[in-house]
Amino acid sequence: MYDQKSIEDKFSKIHPCFPVNTRIAIVGAGPSGISAAYALCNLGYNNVTVIEKHHSVGGMCESVDIEDPENGVLQLSELEKELFSQVQTIDYYTTVLKIKGLEHIPVGFYYFEEFMDDPATIGNPVAMQRFYSDTNVFLFWSYGNSANVKGSTVLQLAVDAVKRIGGEVEMVVLQRRFKYFPNVNSQDMKDGFYDKIENKLQGQKNTYYVGGLMAFELTERNSSYSMALISKHFANTDPQPGFPYVKVLETENDLNTAD
Ligand SMILES: Cc1cc2nc3c(=O)[nH]c(=O)nc-3n(C[C@H](O)[C@H](O)[C@H](O)COP(=O)(O)OP(=O)(O)OC[C@H]3O[C@@H](n4cnc5c(N)ncnc54)[C@H](O)[C@@H]3O)c2cc1C
């Protein structure tokens, strides 16, 4: 069930539990990272930096291509290596095509029902959208795999699907591949993957994890998880600061030798 309270309302009742100038880095400016930064700023933290490798923010919501980070900013611990090596993703493609002969199709979102259930049909488009009536540009959604169903196959299958419904592809505007839906298999889950990641890793060594692996691959879920994480680890309900505002108190000795 969704919590109806506004963000401002929720954050007005909790307070930072670290000094507000604590240096905090967030890796990635997708919905998760931006939500975490927003929550921290709402709490009053004023030394928050979001590090984004792409030239713009938004992550998958802005339809940017996500590549393997070769030179990450993090050095992985043994537990991180163990757990993250179990994570797999799904290839998700968006293909934008300019099509002649489908002018009669109204603006809207359409499913290819015949390709939605049977894993043997992977690569075929599962959905199509016409965004604007004054252009012949359509967007197709398809799943691939890293073995034999890659971008070129996905494109060909979309072109074939267009032909079957009476259209002809005039131009391939663009295609993007997303590493979508980070997940672990049932056995790894049964063996305690989430217990370990939430109880042994989350928040250890000043490192916090957000995103589809933790929260499910939906924008709202990721944003909510990030803000809940900030409320849990970076705030409390005590209006009095639980930390000294003065980091090092002067000792009597310091005072005597001050001048
Ligand atoms: C085709 C498609 C359709 C979707 N449709 C929907 C939908 O209809 N509804 C919905 O709710 N969700 C949808 N989603 C899912 C939604 O986009 C994601 O759940 C959401 O974007 C995840 O947010 P995130 O911040 O966790 O990750 P991302 O959006 O992946 O953002 C991560 C960011 O981190 C950056 N980054 C990665 N590595 C580094 C690094 N080493 N250093 C610096 N920066 C780095 C990336 O460039 C990126 O900007 C869709 C996703 C796709 C691909």
The ligand as a MOL file (V3000), in Angstrom:
LIG
                    3D

  0  0  0     0  0            999 V3000
M  V30 BEGIN CTAB
M  V30 COUNTS 53 58 0 0 0
M  V30 BEGIN ATOM
M  V30 1 C 13.1840 0.1900 -21.9150 0
M  V30 2 C 12.8090 0.4120 -20.4790 0
M  V30 3 C 11.4940 0.6640 -20.1500 0
M  V30 4 C 11.1420 0.8910 -18.8060 0
M  V30 5 N 9.8460 1.1740 -18.5250 0
M  V30 6 C 9.5060 1.4670 -17.2370 0
M  V30 7 C 8.1790 1.8380 -16.9120 0
M  V30 8 O 7.2920 1.9030 -17.7820 0
M  V30 9 N 7.8890 2.1240 -15.6170 0
M  V30 10 C 8.8410 2.0820 -14.6220 0
M  V30 11 O 8.5530 2.3640 -13.4680 0
M  V30 12 N 10.1120 1.7120 -14.9080 0
M  V30 13 C 10.4570 1.4010 -16.1800 0
M  V30 14 N 11.7470 1.0310 -16.4650 0
M  V30 15 C 12.6870 0.8610 -15.3390 0
M  V30 16 C 13.2830 2.1840 -14.8350 0
M  V30 17 O 13.8060 2.9300 -15.9090 0
M  V30 18 C 14.3910 1.8090 -13.8190 0
M  V30 19 O 13.8160 1.0680 -12.7740 0
M  V30 20 C 15.0930 3.0410 -13.2110 0
M  V30 21 O 15.6530 3.8630 -14.2140 0
M  V30 22 C 16.2010 2.5500 -12.2670 0
M  V30 23 O 16.8010 3.6670 -11.6610 0
M  V30 24 P 18.2590 3.5770 -11.0540 0
M  V30 25 O 18.6360 4.9530 -10.6390 0
M  V30 26 O 18.2780 2.5090 -10.0210 0
M  V30 27 O 19.1950 3.0420 -12.2360 0
M  V30 28 P 19.5090 3.6990 -13.6550 0
M  V30 29 O 18.3070 4.3720 -14.2320 0
M  V30 30 O 20.1520 2.5940 -14.4300 0
M  V30 31 O 20.5730 4.8350 -13.3050 0
M  V30 32 C 21.8900 4.5200 -12.9460 0
M  V30 33 C 22.7890 5.7140 -13.2960 0
M  V30 34 O 24.1050 5.4340 -12.8110 0
M  V30 35 C 25.0520 5.7950 -13.8080 0
M  V30 36 N 26.2550 4.9890 -13.5560 0
M  V30 37 C 26.3930 3.6560 -13.6980 0
M  V30 38 N 27.6360 3.2790 -13.3690 0
M  V30 39 C 28.2910 4.4050 -12.9940 0
M  V30 40 C 29.6170 4.6590 -12.5510 0
M  V30 41 N 30.5010 3.6800 -12.3920 0
M  V30 42 N 29.9700 5.9310 -12.2570 0
M  V30 43 C 29.0680 6.9420 -12.3940 0
M  V30 44 N 27.7970 6.7510 -12.8180 0
M  V30 45 C 27.4160 5.4950 -13.1220 0
M  V30 46 C 24.3540 5.5000 -15.1050 0
M  V30 47 O 24.9130 6.2140 -16.1900 0
M  V30 48 C 22.9070 5.9600 -14.7940 0
M  V30 49 O 22.7040 7.3270 -15.0500 0
M  V30 50 C 12.1360 0.8180 -17.7820 0
M  V30 51 C 13.4610 0.5550 -18.1320 0
M  V30 52 C 13.8060 0.3560 -19.4490 0
M  V30 53 C 15.2320 0.0920 -19.8120 0
M  V30 END ATOM
M  V30 BEGIN BOND
M  V30 1 1 1 2
M  V30 2 1 2 3
M  V30 3 2 2 52
M  V30 4 2 3 4
M  V30 5 1 4 5
M  V30 6 1 4 50
M  V30 7 2 5 6
M  V30 8 1 6 7
M  V30 9 1 6 13
M  V30 10 2 7 8
M  V30 11 1 7 9
M  V30 12 1 9 10
M  V30 13 2 10 11
M  V30 14 1 10 12
M  V30 15 2 12 13
M  V30 16 1 13 14
M  V30 17 1 14 15
M  V30 18 1 14 50
M  V30 19 1 15 16
M  V30 20 1 16 17
M  V30 21 1 16 18
M  V30 22 1 18 19
M  V30 23 1 18 20
M  V30 24 1 20 21
M  V30 25 1 20 22
M  V30 26 1 22 23
M  V30 27 1 23 24
M  V30 28 2 24 25
M  V30 29 1 24 26
M  V30 30 1 24 27
M  V30 31 1 27 28
M  V30 32 2 28 29
M  V30 33 1 28 30
M  V30 34 1 28 31
M  V30 35 1 31 32
M  V30 36 1 32 33
M  V30 37 1 33 34
M  V30 38 1 33 48
M  V30 39 1 34 35
M  V30 40 1 35 36
M  V30 41 1 35 46
M  V30 42 1 36 37
M  V30 43 1 36 45
M  V30 44 2 37 38
M  V30 45 1 38 39
M  V30 46 1 39 40
M  V30 47 2 39 45
M  V30 48 1 40 41
M  V30 49 2 40 42
M  V30 50 1 42 43
M  V30 51 2 43 44
M  V30 52 1 44 45
M  V30 53 1 46 47
M  V30 54 1 46 48
M  V30 55 1 48 49
M  V30 56 2 50 51
M  V30 57 1 51 52
M  V30 58 1 52 53
M  V30 END BOND
M  V30 END CTAB
M  END
